[in-house]
Amino acid sequence: AAALGAKHKKRVPLEEFTKNLDPIRRDYFASNSCEFTINLLAFAETQYPKILADDEISDAQRINIFEEYANGGLEILQDELRGAVDYSERILLILSSQRINQQQKEEDFDLSKFLS
């Protein structure tokens, strides 16, 4: 969800009631190699190398950026999946269309640079 939010540049702050819920344990992300994604999103958002520092403030900032992108990505998924009976099928269609769009962009050949 965070990667989807970042792709669409959609950061949505968490609402107050969601902050009261139990957070996902941090060691889950470390054990599943998600730490790299969290750090990458934080650096891409801020362009500030010190966001990667090993201190509580930087850690909180990285987590906040990740959570906001994840929240934005979840909103996108909610819109995309509205009315779907089979979520897995709809997600596969979304991924396939993204892949096809990417391939078309890569295959396009721009002749305008030769016309000047």
C-alpha atoms as a printed R data frame, in Angstrom:
    type eleno elety resid chain resno       x       y       z
1   ATOM     1    CA   ALA     A     1   0.000   0.000   0.000
2   ATOM     2    CA   ALA     A     2   2.870   2.381   0.797
3   ATOM     3    CA   ALA     A     3   4.487   1.787  -2.601
4   ATOM     4    CA   LEU     A     4   1.153   2.433  -4.323
5   ATOM     5    CA   GLY     A     5   0.671   5.646  -2.354
6   ATOM     6    CA   ALA     A     6   4.188   6.777  -3.260
7   ATOM     7    CA   LYS     A     7   3.689   5.930  -6.938
8   ATOM     8    CA   HIS     A     8   0.613   8.152  -7.000
9   ATOM     9    CA   LYS     A     9   2.233  10.746  -4.686
10  ATOM    10    CA   LYS     A    10  -0.595  10.337  -2.200
11  ATOM    11    CA   ARG     A    11   0.266  10.876   1.454
12  ATOM    12    CA   VAL     A    12  -2.681  10.859   3.802
13  ATOM    13    CA   PRO     A    13  -2.075  11.675   7.477
14  ATOM    14    CA   LEU     A    14  -3.493   9.175   9.933
15  ATOM    15    CA   GLU     A    15  -6.630  10.309  11.689
16  ATOM    16    CA   GLU     A    16  -6.716  10.523  15.459
17  ATOM    17    CA   PHE     A    17  -8.774   7.356  15.976
18  ATOM    18    CA   THR     A    18  -6.353   5.285  13.897
19  ATOM    19    CA   LYS     A    19  -3.429   6.423  16.043
20  ATOM    20    CA   ASN     A    20  -5.068   4.732  19.022
21  ATOM    21    CA   LEU     A    21  -4.990   1.313  17.356
22  ATOM    22    CA   ASP     A    22  -2.181  -1.093  18.093
23  ATOM    23    CA   PRO     A    23   0.626  -0.425  15.632
24  ATOM    24    CA   ILE     A    24   2.190  -3.169  13.577
25  ATOM    25    CA   ARG     A    25   5.256  -4.354  15.418
26  ATOM    26    CA   ARG     A    26   8.435  -2.811  14.029
27  ATOM    27    CA   ASP     A    27  10.291  -6.125  14.039
28  ATOM    28    CA   TYR     A    28   7.795  -7.424  11.453
29  ATOM    29    CA   PHE     A    29   9.156  -4.935   8.934
30  ATOM    30    CA   ALA     A    30  12.781  -5.642   9.819
31  ATOM    31    CA   SER     A    31  12.348  -9.381   9.514
32  ATOM    32    CA   ASN     A    32  10.604  -9.059   6.159
33  ATOM    33    CA   SER     A    33  13.190  -6.758   4.575
34  ATOM    34    CA   CYS     A    34  10.753  -3.838   4.545
35  ATOM    35    CA   GLU     A    35  13.229  -1.562   6.302
36  ATOM    36    CA   PHE     A    36  14.807  -0.805   2.922
37  ATOM    37    CA   THR     A    37  11.445   0.321   1.518
38  ATOM    38    CA   ILE     A    38  10.747   2.504   4.551
39  ATOM    39    CA   ASN     A    39  14.162   4.151   4.242
40  ATOM    40    CA   LEU     A    40  13.857   4.564   0.478
41  ATOM    41    CA   LEU     A    41  10.449   6.234   0.735
42  ATOM    42    CA   ALA     A    42  11.678   8.577   3.468
43  ATOM    43    CA   PHE     A    43  14.770   9.610   1.525
44  ATOM    44    CA   ALA     A    44  12.840  10.014  -1.746
45  ATOM    45    CA   GLU     A    45  10.291  12.200   0.026
46  ATOM    46    CA   THR     A    46  12.724  14.437   1.900
47  ATOM    47    CA   GLN     A    47  15.931  14.256  -0.184
48  ATOM    48    CA   TYR     A    48  17.625  14.668   3.194
49  ATOM    49    CA   PRO     A    49  20.308  12.053   3.988
50  ATOM    50    CA   LYS     A    50  20.058  12.600   7.749
51  ATOM    51    CA   ILE     A    51  16.551  11.117   7.670
52  ATOM    52    CA   LEU     A    52  18.387   7.779   7.580
53  ATOM    53    CA   ALA     A    53  20.154   8.472  10.881
54  ATOM    54    CA   ASP     A    54  19.837   5.895  13.636
55  ATOM    55    CA   ASP     A    55  18.029   8.047  16.196
56  ATOM    56    CA   GLU     A    56  14.493   8.269  17.549
57  ATOM    57    CA   ILE     A    57  13.529  11.483  15.728
58  ATOM    58    CA   SER     A    58  14.635  10.245  12.298
59  ATOM    59    CA   ASP     A    59  13.071   6.870  12.993
60  ATOM    60    CA   ALA     A    60   9.734   8.496  13.851
61  ATOM    61    CA   GLN     A    61   9.896  10.655  10.707
62  ATOM    62    CA   ARG     A    62  10.599   7.636   8.484
63  ATOM    63    CA   ILE     A    63   7.744   5.667  10.038
64  ATOM    64    CA   ASN     A    64   5.375   8.633   9.690
65  ATOM    65    CA   ILE     A    65   6.186   9.020   5.985
66  ATOM    66    CA   PHE     A    66   5.697   5.281   5.448
67  ATOM    67    CA   GLU     A    67   2.380   5.266   7.338
68  ATOM    68    CA   GLU     A    68   1.048   8.247   5.392
69  ATOM    69    CA   TYR     A    69   1.967   6.694   2.042
70  ATOM    70    CA   ALA     A    70   0.434   3.383   3.159
71  ATOM    71    CA   ASN     A    71  -2.729   5.213   4.180
72  ATOM    72    CA   GLY     A    72  -2.836   6.936   0.783
73  ATOM    73    CA   GLY     A    73  -2.276   3.621  -0.980
74  ATOM    74    CA   LEU     A    74  -5.070   2.011   1.009
75  ATOM    75    CA   GLU     A    75  -7.435   4.797  -0.092
76  ATOM    76    CA   ILE     A    76  -6.470   4.139  -3.717
77  ATOM    77    CA   LEU     A    77  -7.055   0.404  -3.247
78  ATOM    78    CA   GLN     A    78 -10.387   1.082  -1.584
79  ATOM    79    CA   ASP     A    79 -11.501   3.110  -4.622
80  ATOM    80    CA   GLU     A    80 -10.159   0.555  -7.108
81  ATOM    81    CA   LEU     A    81 -11.764  -2.395  -5.329
82  ATOM    82    CA   ARG     A    82 -15.144  -0.773  -4.741
83  ATOM    83    CA   GLY     A    83 -17.842  -3.081  -6.071
84  ATOM    84    CA   ALA     A    84 -15.454  -5.956  -6.753
85  ATOM    85    CA   VAL     A    85 -16.626  -9.439  -5.874
86  ATOM    86    CA   ASP     A    86 -13.208 -11.061  -6.188
87  ATOM    87    CA   TYR     A    87 -10.496  -8.759  -4.839
88  ATOM    88    CA   SER     A    88  -7.627 -10.934  -6.034
89  ATOM    89    CA   GLU     A    89  -8.933 -10.885  -9.616
90  ATOM    90    CA   ARG     A    90  -9.348  -7.099  -9.547
91  ATOM    91    CA   ILE     A    91  -5.842  -6.616  -8.136
92  ATOM    92    CA   LEU     A    92  -4.414  -8.843 -10.879
93  ATOM    93    CA   LEU     A    93  -6.221  -6.731 -13.493
94  ATOM    94    CA   ILE     A    94  -4.787  -3.541 -11.981
95  ATOM    95    CA   LEU     A    95  -1.265  -4.988 -11.977
96  ATOM    96    CA   SER     A    96  -1.626  -6.258 -15.549
97  ATOM    97    CA   SER     A    97  -2.821  -2.886 -16.803
98  ATOM    98    CA   GLN     A    98   0.087  -1.155 -15.044
99  ATOM    99    CA   ARG     A    99   2.541  -3.553 -16.668
100 ATOM   100    CA   ILE     A   100   1.002  -3.057 -20.123
101 ATOM   101    CA   ASN     A   101   1.096   0.738 -19.705
102 ATOM   102    CA   GLN     A   102   4.754   0.559 -18.679
103 ATOM   103    CA   GLN     A   103   5.634  -1.644 -21.652
104 ATOM   104    CA   GLN     A   104   3.861   0.736 -24.042
105 ATOM   105    CA   LYS     A   105   5.821   3.687 -22.654
106 ATOM   106    CA   GLU     A   106   9.072   1.803 -23.145
107 ATOM   107    CA   GLU     A   107   8.159   0.790 -26.705
108 ATOM   108    CA   ASP     A   108   7.079   4.254 -27.887
109 ATOM   109    CA   PHE     A   109   9.536   5.739 -30.328
110 ATOM   110    CA   ASP     A   110   9.595   9.511 -30.588
111 ATOM   111    CA   LEU     A   111  10.462  10.710 -34.100
112 ATOM   112    CA   SER     A   112  10.274  14.389 -33.156
113 ATOM   113    CA   LYS     A   113  13.931  14.478 -32.105
114 ATOM   114    CA   PHE     A   114  14.906  13.623 -35.694
115 ATOM   115    CA   LEU     A   115  12.727  16.337 -37.236
116 ATOM   116    CA   SER     A   116  14.597  19.333 -35.808
